[in-house]
Amino acid sequence: MPSTVEQGFTKFHTWLTPTQGENDAAKRHRSSIEACLKTNFDMTRFFRTGSFGNGTSIRGYSDVDYFASIPREKLKNDSSVSLRIVKDALDLRFPGTGVRVNSPAIYIPFGTDASESTEIVPADYLGDTTINRSVYPVYHIPDGEGSWMNASPDAHNTYVAYVNGEKGQKVKPLIRFLKAWKFYQNVPISSFYLEMRAAQFAANEGRIEYSMDLKTLLRKLYDSDLAALQDPMGVSGYVRPCSTDAKKTDSLSKLGTAVVRAEKAVDAENAGKISDAYYWWDLLFNNQFPAY
């Protein structure tokens, strides 16, 4: 068993990383979804995004996200209508699965494991943008209010990968710890928001120490009142933390509890009370942290 807090987090990360079986399950339904969207909407590109696409997914909790690039003439000015139209086509192809709209995506709950569930985001290709001499495709995707917003998964993945490399490959694990708290405590914060906030935070740190930096990051999120984040790549404008005010209120309440527990954990670690530190981290992660 681990004997330091750092060893505890390292072991915890191995538990959070999806198994090969989950990775295989994530690929299982791709071809049939792709065929349906090509037949009904002349889809031109279908690619994986989100946590699985970026190496920050959580075992047993993260679903699989895809962007479906659909020609503009096949979509509607109202993005909510576009979501319903794509949902209806997928519902006909996969009857009985419970296909539903989960803006900005259509959610298909294949099987019982999250890794088999799939979210498809209808995307209208706008063109390319150049950022730091690299070229990235930009898409319009539903914004949850009937309009469209800009998105570029390739640009955001590059940003996270760059910061992760600059900080000794310790940023993606930090993101996983933040997402694990979200899932284990049922916190309704956007995973994309958490990923961008964690990467932006880490970019300004000298080195990453999991316990100290997770505590500091949680405190910064709380003190900022979960303020909307200005996209560090300049593509998506401001990224909102939650889809509704009620979810933001719930998230801030749970975040306040997490801050108290993380600060007690770090105080215990600094005092040499490692067993107590494990106790507080275990509370924060809803009894999922490794035993001391």
C-alpha positions in Angstrom: 0.0 0.0 0.0 1.2 3.6 -0.6 3.0 5.3 2.3 3.1 8.9 1.1 0.4 11.2 -0.2 2.2 11.4 -3.6 2.2 7.6 -3.8 -1.5 7.6 -3.0 -2.3 9.9 -5.8 -0.1 8.0 -8.2 -1.9 4.7 -7.3 -5.3 6.5 -7.5 -4.5 7.6 -11.1 -4.0 4.0 -12.2 -7.4 3.3 -10.8 -9.0 6.2 -12.7 -7.4 5.3 -16.1 -9.9 3.3 -18.3 -9.1 -0.4 -18.9 -8.5 -1.8 -22.4 -11.9 -3.3 -22.2 -13.4 0.2 -21.8 -11.4 1.5 -24.7 -12.6 -1.4 -26.8 -16.2 -0.7 -25.8 -15.8 2.9 -26.7 -15.1 1.9 -30.3 -17.8 -0.7 -30.6 -20.6 1.3 -32.0 -18.7 3.8 -34.0 -19.2 2.3 -37.4 -23.0 2.0 -37.1 -23.3 5.6 -35.9 -21.1 6.8 -38.6 -23.1 4.9 -41.3 -26.4 6.4 -40.0 -25.1 10.0 -40.0 -23.6 9.6 -43.5 -26.8 8.2 -44.9 -29.1 10.8 -43.3 -27.0 13.9 -43.3 -24.1 13.4 -45.7 -21.7 13.7 -42.8 -18.1 14.5 -43.9 -16.0 13.9 -40.8 -16.6 11.9 -37.6 -13.9 12.1 -34.9 -13.5 11.4 -31.2 -13.2 14.4 -28.8 -13.7 14.9 -25.1 -12.1 13.0 -22.3 -11.5 9.7 -24.2 -10.0 11.7 -27.1 -7.8 13.7 -24.8 -6.6 11.1 -22.3 -8.4 12.5 -19.3 -11.4 10.1 -19.0 -12.4 8.4 -15.8 -12.8 4.7 -15.5 -16.5 3.7 -15.3 -17.8 7.2 -15.7 -16.7 8.9 -18.9 -18.7 8.4 -22.0 -17.4 8.7 -25.5 -17.7 12.0 -27.4 -17.7 12.5 -31.1 -18.0 15.5 -33.4 -20.1 14.8 -36.5 -19.3 17.4 -39.2 -22.5 17.9 -41.2 -22.9 20.2 -44.2 -24.6 23.5 -43.3 -27.6 22.9 -45.6 -28.5 19.7 -43.6 -28.7 21.7 -40.4 -31.2 24.4 -39.2 -30.6 27.9 -38.0 -32.0 26.9 -34.6 -29.5 24.5 -33.1 -32.1 23.0 -30.8 -34.1 21.9 -33.9 -30.9 20.5 -35.5 -30.3 18.4 -32.3 -33.9 17.0 -32.4 -33.6 16.1 -36.1 -30.3 14.2 -35.6 -31.7 12.6 -32.4 -34.7 11.3 -34.4 -32.5 9.7 -37.0 -30.3 8.0 -34.4 -33.4 6.9 -32.5 -34.7 5.2 -35.6 -31.3 3.4 -36.1 -31.0 2.4 -32.4 -34.6 1.9 -31.1 -35.0 1.0 -27.5 -31.6 2.5 -26.4 -33.1 5.7 -25.0 -31.6 8.2 -27.4 -32.0 11.7 -26.1 -30.8 15.3 -26.5 -28.2 16.3 -24.0 -27.1 19.7 -25.4 -24.8 20.3 -27.1 -25.0 16.6 -28.0 -27.2 13.6 -28.6 -26.7 10.9 -26.0 -27.0 7.2 -26.8 -26.8 5.0 -23.7 -25.5 1.8 -25.2 -25.2 -1.0 -22.6 -24.8 -0.4 -18.9 -21.3 1.0 -18.7 -20.5 4.7 -19.3 -17.7 3.7 -21.7 -20.4 2.3 -24.0 -22.5 5.4 -23.9 -21.9 7.8 -26.7 -22.5 11.5 -27.2 -22.6 13.0 -30.7 -22.2 16.7 -31.3 -23.6 18.0 -34.6 -21.0 20.4 -36.0 -20.9 22.8 -38.9 -17.4 23.3 -40.3 -16.7 27.0 -40.5 -13.1 26.9 -41.7 -9.6 27.0 -40.3 -7.9 29.3 -37.8 -4.2 29.8 -37.2 -3.0 29.8 -33.6 0.7 30.0 -32.8 1.5 29.1 -36.4 -0.6 26.0 -36.3 -3.8 25.5 -38.2 -7.0 24.1 -36.6 -10.5 23.5 -37.9 -13.3 25.5 -36.3 -16.9 24.3 -36.0 -20.2 25.7 -35.0 -21.9 23.5 -32.4 -25.1 24.0 -30.4 -24.8 26.4 -27.4 -27.8 25.0 -25.4 -30.0 28.0 -26.1 -30.9 27.5 -29.8 -27.9 29.3 -31.2 -24.4 28.1 -32.2 -21.0 28.7 -30.7 -17.5 28.1 -32.0 -15.5 25.1 -31.0 -12.2 23.5 -32.0 -11.4 20.2 -30.2 -8.1 19.9 -32.1 -6.9 23.3 -30.7 -8.0 22.5 -27.2 -6.4 19.1 -27.2 -3.2 20.6 -28.4 -3.3 23.2 -25.6 -3.8 20.5 -22.9 -1.1 18.3 -24.4 1.4 21.2 -24.5 0.9 22.2 -20.9 1.0 18.5 -19.9 4.4 18.1 -21.6 5.7 21.3 -20.1 4.8 20.2 -16.6 6.3 16.7 -16.7 3.2 14.8 -17.8 1.5 15.6 -14.5 -1.3 17.9 -15.8 -3.6 15.2 -17.3 -3.5 13.3 -14.0 -4.4 16.5 -12.2 -7.3 16.9 -14.5 -8.4 13.3 -13.9 -8.4 14.0 -10.1 -10.6 17.0 -10.6 -13.0 15.0 -12.8 -13.0 12.1 -10.3 -14.2 14.5 -7.6 -16.9 15.7 -10.0 -18.2 12.2 -10.8 -17.8 10.6 -7.4 -19.6 13.5 -5.7 -22.1 14.1 -8.5 -21.1 17.7 -9.1 -22.9 19.1 -12.2 -19.9 21.1 -13.6 -18.9 20.8 -17.2 -16.0 18.5 -17.7 -14.7 20.7 -20.5 -14.7 23.7 -18.1 -12.8 21.8 -15.5 -10.3 20.6 -18.1 -9.6 24.1 -19.4 -9.4 25.6 -15.9 -7.0 23.0 -14.7 -4.7 23.4 -17.8 -4.8 27.1 -17.5 -3.9 26.9 -13.8 -1.1 24.4 -14.4 0.4 26.6 -17.2 1.2 29.2 -14.6 2.7 26.8 -12.0 6.4 26.0 -11.7 5.9 22.3 -11.0 2.9 20.1 -10.2 2.4 18.5 -6.7 -0.9 16.7 -6.8 -2.1 17.3 -3.2 -1.0 21.0 -3.0 -2.1 21.9 -6.5 -5.5 20.1 -6.3 -6.2 22.0 -3.1 -5.1 25.3 -4.6 -7.1 24.7 -7.8 -10.3 23.8 -5.8 -9.9 27.0 -3.7 -9.4 29.1 -6.9 -12.6 27.7 -8.4 -14.5 28.4 -5.3 -13.1 31.9 -4.7 -13.9 32.8 -8.4 -17.6 31.8 -7.8 -17.1 29.4 -10.8 -16.7 32.4 -13.1 -17.0 31.7 -16.8 -13.6 31.0 -18.3 -12.2 32.9 -21.3 -11.0 30.2 -23.7 -7.2 30.1 -23.6 -7.1 29.3 -27.3 -9.4 32.2 -28.2 -11.9 30.0 -30.1 -14.9 29.4 -27.9 -15.3 32.8 -26.2 -16.3 32.3 -22.6 -16.8 28.7 -21.3 -19.6 28.4 -18.8 -19.2 26.0 -15.8 -22.8 24.8 -15.6 -25.8 24.7 -17.9 -28.2 26.3 -15.3 -28.1 28.5 -12.3 -29.4 25.7 -10.1 -26.6 23.5 -11.1 -24.1 26.2 -10.4 -25.5 26.7 -6.9 -25.3 23.0 -6.3 -21.8 22.9 -7.6 -20.6 25.8 -5.4 -22.0 24.1 -2.4 -20.2 20.8 -3.1 -17.1 22.8 -4.1 -17.1 24.6 -0.7 -17.1 21.2 1.1 -14.3 19.9 -1.2 -12.1 23.0 -0.4 -12.4 22.4 3.4 -11.5 18.7 3.0 -8.6 19.4 0.7 -7.2 22.1 3.0 -7.4 19.8 6.0 -5.7 17.0 4.0 -2.8 19.3 3.0 -2.5 20.6 6.6 -2.3 17.1 7.9 0.3 16.2 5.3 2.4 19.2 6.2 2.2 18.2 9.9 3.4 14.7 9.1 0.1 13.2 9.9 -0.1 11.1 6.7 -2.9 8.8 7.9 -5.1 11.9 8.6 -4.3 13.3 5.1 -5.5 10.0 3.5 -8.7 10.3 5.6 -9.5 13.7 4.2 -8.7 12.8 0.6 -10.8 9.7 1.0 -13.7 11.9 2.1 -13.2 14.3 -0.8 -13.3 11.4 -3.3 -16.4 9.8 -1.6 -14.4 6.8 -0.2 -12.6 6.0 -3.5 -9.1 7.1 -2.6 -6.4 4.3 -1.9 -6.0 3.1 1.7 -2.9 4.3 3.6 
